[in-house]
Structures are given as structure tokens and as C-alpha cells.
């Protein structure tokens, strides 16, 4: 098979076949359906040979394990999708479901092949249908390595993870020309749907990479953390057990600032608890008030969710709620245990988030955690207030073990807010300042301390920060064979999307 590599190289991009070869293990890729050709009766198109109909499909290996891969070739009809182009990809996904292996799509296309009319739309429909069939059965990964516009965006939108590349990726429903004609607005493709837009603002892309090579390396790394199909009981742990690092035990006790309102980076806590250098963050640049990602505990993969006080105090808002709920549901789909670090002052107040739908978005977190039947371990490290305490994988939503650090606080709200409501009259009277201060201290001691929650069985154990890893390791080991039978008869639930 001959490929026109020069056209892509002139744009500073790899050709489709080069991308596949860079992504897969050496000499492991085998192409299928290379003989497929487009519908020759298409309007305005000459009867000429269009190689492999503009998309290369096949199977290969990554890190020694099988994967299905397709790559659109922009040098062939602009990588446009027609009936047979779409059917090739749909057939590949169907085969991947049967073969029980991940499917990776490399998108570089001008969109639907207009000349094929409704046949092109049929090609997209077949693709979307297989994307949905595959969801939760096998991992689906999308790499945006060029334009991906119009209806084409909904295939990556259905998949589990989207990788975007700086100065190459373009992902939007309507391009700059349409925006200008309809909205009279001049905007570049990069500002409309570039890699930074979708990794930082929209949250559509979970990973942003500086170049294609970095992107392929990250995809390979991701596949080392996740099961390759539903029911895959792969043991990706090493034979040797990981020893707890004494330096990490000492550091973890010093991370939380003395000032209860001061921020800190929750990643410092995560990295002290999980195996060394194993945390692999997902959606790092989006909704920075929370952190999600994969890590290893004793060599085994887990999913990590955490509030991050470094970003907007760690509050739950619409974007962070979506980010958490999506990640939790992915982990539950593929039986990846969940570790949650809690330091949350509540759901964000104010008309902007209320009008954006914080009730609906926040409910997704509650739904996702409640529905998840995988092993769930939570650690309250500083504060857990109000509905956000419940939402962040509390015992009330089915957490298997909930641990709390001694100085953590659990209550409807903080002492300052509570006293402001309960003793509003006394606060207005300067002569009762001592009485108010006394009541504030009583509230902290009698309501907020984790020992109160522990007495009621809401906390599994109050633990020292330096013992966190030990408790987490032992908890997941104990939950290794967890099964869930508490499922009422139903087709499926109705998550508040």
C-alpha cells in the first residue's frame, strides 16, 4: 500500500499510517478492510479509486496487549466520512467488542462527505451506534489529530477519553466560517475548538499534549492503568510489595496548613498515599477545584477522586461535579476501586451556579457514587460540610470504609456560619462576645469533631495522617472480592444528566 506522506509532513503532522505505527508496538499492526471503496454513485464525484476510503483500520498491540485502531487519512478526500468509511470504523468497533479489546480512534477529517448525502449520515449513525454498544464493554479512546467538525464530534464525545494535541486539534460543532456567517463573529479555529479550549474550559478533552509523540506515549501509559474489557481481572501488580516510604509518612502530617482557610494542593496527599510516582491525572486542567486520576496501590490500579482546596477552596460547582461523576462512573463500569479524599466546604453558592444548574449537576455526584458497586474508600482530611459531605462518597452513599483525620470537621456547616444563624441576636450585642465565643467552641467540640460521627458509626476509624496508606492498603485488600447484591429489579436508572 502506498501512502502520500508528504502532504501531512508539510503541515507538521504525521500521516495516518505513521501515527498507527508510532502508537502500536513495533510491527504489530495488521490492516483489515483495505480493499473497501466509496460509493461510486455519489453526486458530483467521478468514478475513481479512493484508497481504503480514507480510513486505515486494523488490529495491533500496545504494551503487548491487543488493541483495535483506526486512523483517518486527511490526504484522501480530506479524511471525509462517507458510507463505507463509517461502516469500516463501525465494523472495527464491533469486532473489538467481540475480541474484547480497547479501540483507539485517530480523528483527522474534514467532516461528512457532502457528495454522498444521506449515505454519509448513515455512516456516522452506524459509527455512533457502535460507540454506544461498546461503552462500558471495552475502553474507547479518541485522539484528535486534526479537524473534527460537525456531527463527527459526537463519536469522540461518546468515547471514554479524548486526547488533544496543541496547534493540531480542532474540535467543534460549527467551524469559524459558519460562526462568522451566523453570529458575525471573527474567531480562529484554535480559539473556537483548540486543545487548550477543550482541556481547560469545556472539559471535552481529558488530556492535552504538546505534540503527537507525547500523545501516543500518554495513550500507552493510560492503557497500563485500565482493564482492557469489562470483566478483565488483569493483575498489573508486580511481584514485590511496595514498602511504605518513611519520608512520605513524615510529609503527609505536615501538608494541611494550620490556618483552616488556607489552601494546599491535594496532590501532595495523594502522592504520599499511593505507590511512588504512580498518580496519572485525568482532566488535569479542567475544574481545578477537584482532582481525578488513576494510581497504583501495591501495584494495583485504583481511581482517585479528591477535592482540591488550591482551586476555589475545593468547593463543588457544576464543572467539578460533572468531572467527578463522569470519572466515578467510568471506574465503576470497569470495576476499578475508588479512593476519595475529602476536604469540601460545600456546594458553591450564588445565582450564577444556581442558574447553571448546580442542583442537577451536583446530583450527578450523588448518583454516581451511590450507583458504584466497586470497593469505595474515603478519607476526610480536613472538612466535610453539608450536602457536599454526603456527596463525596460518605458512608450514607455506600462507601465501604470512611476514615477521618483527628483534626477534620464534619457538620452541616462551619462554626462561623452556624453561630451566625443560631446566635444572630447575641452576635449583634458586643457585650455578649464572650458568650458567643464560648458557644462557637462548644459547637466545634460537640458537633464538628470526627469522634462524634465515629460514635454513630458514620466513620470507620479516626486515624493519624501518617497511617493513611496502611489503612487504605488494608481496606482495598479486604474488599478485593467484594460483591454487591443490593440491586432492585429495573432496566436502568435515570441519572440527572
Secondary structure as UniProt FT lines:
FT   HELIX           5..10
FT   TURN            11..12
FT   HELIX           16..23
FT   TURN            26..27
FT   STRAND          30..32
FT   TURN            34..35
FT   TURN            40..41
FT   TURN            43..44
FT   HELIX           51..54
FT   STRAND          55..62
FT   TURN            63..64
FT   STRAND          65..72
FT   TURN            74..76
FT   HELIX           77..79
FT   HELIX           83..99
FT   STRAND          102..107
FT   HELIX           114..116
FT   HELIX           118..134
FT   TURN            135..137
FT   STRAND          140..144
FT   STRAND          147..149
FT   HELIX           150..152
FT   HELIX           153..158
FT   STRAND          161..165
FT   TURN            166..168
FT   STRAND          170..172
FT   HELIX           176..183
FT   HELIX           189..193
FT   HELIX           195..196
FT   HELIX           197..201
FT   STRAND          207..209
FT   HELIX           212..222
FT   TURN            223..225
FT   TURN            230..231
FT   HELIX           246..252
FT   TURN            253..254
FT   TURN            260..261
FT   HELIX           267..273
FT   TURN            276..277
FT   STRAND          280..282
FT   TURN            284..285
FT   TURN            288..289
FT   STRAND          290..297
FT   TURN            298..299
FT   STRAND          300..307
FT   TURN            309..311
FT   HELIX           312..314
FT   HELIX           318..333
FT   TURN            334..335
FT   STRAND          338..344
FT   HELIX           351..356
FT   HELIX           358..371
FT   STRAND          376..385
FT   HELIX           386..391
FT   TURN            392..393
FT   HELIX           395..397
FT   STRAND          401..405
FT   TURN            406..407
FT   STRAND          409..411
FT   HELIX           415..422
FT   HELIX           424..428
FT   HELIX           430..432
FT   HELIX           433..443
FT   HELIX           444..448
FT   HELIX           450..455
FT   TURN            456..457
FT   STRAND          461..463
FT   HELIX           465..467
FT   HELIX           468..478
FT   TURN            479..481
//
